[in-house]
């Protein structure tokens, strides 16, 4: 572990604009969606503070190398944290989803605890946030999943939810040709992809992949498919607020975000 954060723990403070809380947000350097989407969700009196981490490339044109990267990839998360914890946030929201969906619920909880110990404040991992979102809407047992990923990542995410006790009726990956290309999928392409991912038995839709611009489409997708949608960015920001006692509904962000 990089030791830049070994002596840096956030001691939260408010200020003139952040009269309620400061939210630190860590995103991959290539991600252009998390920051604007979470800014749209920001309640009055809360301010967001974004830091970026560099990740090694995940070669989509070599599926064996892609799978290996999923298992071994380590970015400079600790370095990114060191640059944002000094602004004294109340919570950290991690805007990088895929690696938090490795293993099972116990592994996800252990990773959350490790990062919270590192930061000294709540640390929100996307997988744990999505699980909290599912619980908030009554824990439907059958889910369908949409990702921007390729089969090795889709398999990993499917295995995670199955290990957590959910029946995955279908997982559909959009096969993005690189990290920045994820953000270029249009609303029409995303809705069409949800049509591919949906399944008659699915009781809820799940979106994983933080650079896929789904959040603003949540209400439209829920109305079209007649099912709740737990999108990873909405869930992560919603759970970050709930963890620090801010219960404002996130208007336009779906059923879960009103809980």
Residue pairs with C-beta under 8 A, 6 or more apart in sequence:
1 78
1 118
2 76
2 78
2 79
3 78
4 78
4 79
4 82
5 78
5 81
5 82
5 85
5 118
5 119
8 81
8 82
8 85
8 86
9 85
9 118
9 119
9 120
9 121
10 24
10 85
10 88
10 89
10 90
10 92
10 119
10 120
10 121
11 88
11 120
12 21
12 22
12 88
12 89
12 90
12 121
13 22
13 88
14 20
14 21
14 22
15 22
15 47
17 47
18 45
18 46
18 47
19 45
20 43
20 44
20 45
20 46
20 246
21 45
21 46
21 47
21 89
21 90
21 91
21 241
21 244
21 246
22 46
22 47
22 48
22 49
22 87
22 88
22 89
22 90
23 38
23 42
23 46
23 47
23 48
23 49
23 89
23 90
23 91
23 92
23 93
23 237
23 240
23 241
24 49
24 50
24 51
24 81
24 84
24 85
24 87
24 89
24 91
24 92
24 93
25 34
25 35
25 38
25 48
25 49
25 50
25 51
25 92
25 93
25 94
25 95
26 50
26 51
26 52
26 53
26 77
26 80
26 81
26 84
26 92
26 93
26 94
26 95
26 96
27 34
27 35
27 50
27 51
27 52
27 53
27 95
27 96
27 210
28 52
28 53
28 54
28 55
28 75
28 95
28 96
28 179
28 210
28 211
29 52
29 53
29 54
29 55
30 55
30 179
30 180
30 211
31 52
31 95
31 96
31 179
31 183
31 210
31 211
32 180
32 183
32 211
33 182
33 183
33 210
33 211
33 212
33 213
33 233
34 50
34 95
34 210
34 211
34 233
35 48
35 50
35 95
37 213
37 215
37 216
37 233
37 234
37 237
38 48
38 93
38 95
38 233
38 237
39 48
40 215
40 216
41 215
41 234
41 237
41 238
41 250
41 253
41 257
42 48
43 241
43 246
43 248
43 250
46 241
46 246
49 84
49 87
49 89
50 84
51 80
51 81
51 83
51 84
52 80
53 75
53 76
53 77
53 79
53 80
53 96
54 75
54 76
55 73
55 75
55 96
55 179
56 69
56 73
56 74
56 75
57 69
58 66
58 69
58 70
58 73
58 179
59 65
59 66
59 69
60 66
60 150
60 175
60 176
60 177
60 178
63 150
63 151
63 152
66 150
66 152
66 153
67 152
70 98
70 99
70 102
70 152
70 153
70 156
73 99
75 96
77 94
78 118
81 92
81 118
81 119
84 92
85 92
85 119
85 120
89 121
90 121
90 122
90 244
91 121
91 122
91 123
91 124
91 240
91 241
91 243
91 244
92 115
92 119
92 121
92 122
92 123
92 124
92 240
93 124
93 236
93 237
93 240
94 100
94 115
94 123
94 124
94 125
94 126
94 236
95 126
95 210
95 233
95 236
96 126
96 210
97 126
97 127
97 208
97 209
97 210
97 232
97 236
98 149
98 153
98 156
98 157
98 208
98 209
100 108
100 111
100 125
100 126
100 127
100 128
101 108
101 126
101 127
101 156
101 157
101 160
101 161
101 208
102 156
102 160
103 160
103 163
104 160
104 163
104 164
105 131
105 163
105 164
108 125
108 127
108 128
108 131
108 160
109 128
111 125
112 123
112 124
112 125
112 128
115 123
115 125
116 122
116 123
122 240
122 243
122 244
124 236
124 239
124 240
124 243
126 208
126 210
126 232
126 235
126 236
127 160
128 239
129 232
129 235
129 236
129 238
129 239
129 240
130 206
130 208
130 230
130 232
130 235
131 164
132 235
132 239
132 242
133 230
133 234
133 235
133 238
133 239
133 256
134 140
134 143
134 166
134 204
134 230
136 256
136 259
137 204
137 228
137 230
137 255
137 256
137 259
140 203
140 204
140 228
141 165
141 166
141 167
141 203
142 166
142 167
142 168
142 169
142 199
142 201
142 202
142 203
142 204
143 161
143 166
143 167
143 168
143 169
143 202
143 203
143 204
143 205
143 206
144 168
144 169
144 170
144 171
144 172
144 197
144 198
144 199
144 202
144 204
144 205
144 206
145 154
145 157
145 158
145 161
145 168
145 170
145 171
145 172
145 197
145 205
145 206
145 207
145 208
146 171
146 172
146 174
146 190
146 193
146 194
146 197
146 205
146 206
146 207
146 208
146 209
146 212
146 214
147 153
147 154
147 157
147 171
147 172
147 173
147 174
147 207
147 208
147 209
147 212
148 173
148 174
148 175
148 176
148 182
148 185
148 209
148 211
148 212
149 157
149 173
149 174
149 175
149 176
149 208
149 209
150 173
150 175
151 173
153 173
154 171
154 172
154 173
155 171
157 171
157 208
158 168
158 171
161 168
161 206
162 168
169 199
169 201
169 202
170 197
170 198
170 199
170 202
171 197
172 193
172 196
172 197
174 182
174 185
174 189
174 193
174 212
176 182
176 185
179 211
180 211
182 209
182 211
182 212
183 211
183 212
183 213
185 193
185 212
185 213
187 213
187 217
190 212
190 213
190 214
190 217
191 217
191 220
191 221
191 224
194 205
194 221
194 224
194 225
197 205
198 205
198 225
198 227
202 227
203 227
204 227
204 228
204 229
204 230
205 221
205 225
205 227
205 228
205 229
205 230
206 229
206 230
207 214
207 229
207 230
207 231
207 232
208 232
209 232
210 232
210 233
210 236
214 221
214 229
214 231
214 232
214 233
215 231
215 233
215 234
215 253
216 252
218 229
218 231
218 234
218 252
218 253
218 254
218 257
219 252
219 253
219 254
221 229
222 228
222 229
222 254
222 255
228 254
228 255
228 256
229 254
229 255
229 256
230 254
230 256
231 253
231 254
234 250
234 253
234 254
234 256
234 257
235 256
237 250
238 250
238 253
238 256
238 257
238 259
241 247
241 248
249 257
249 258
250 257
250 258
251 257
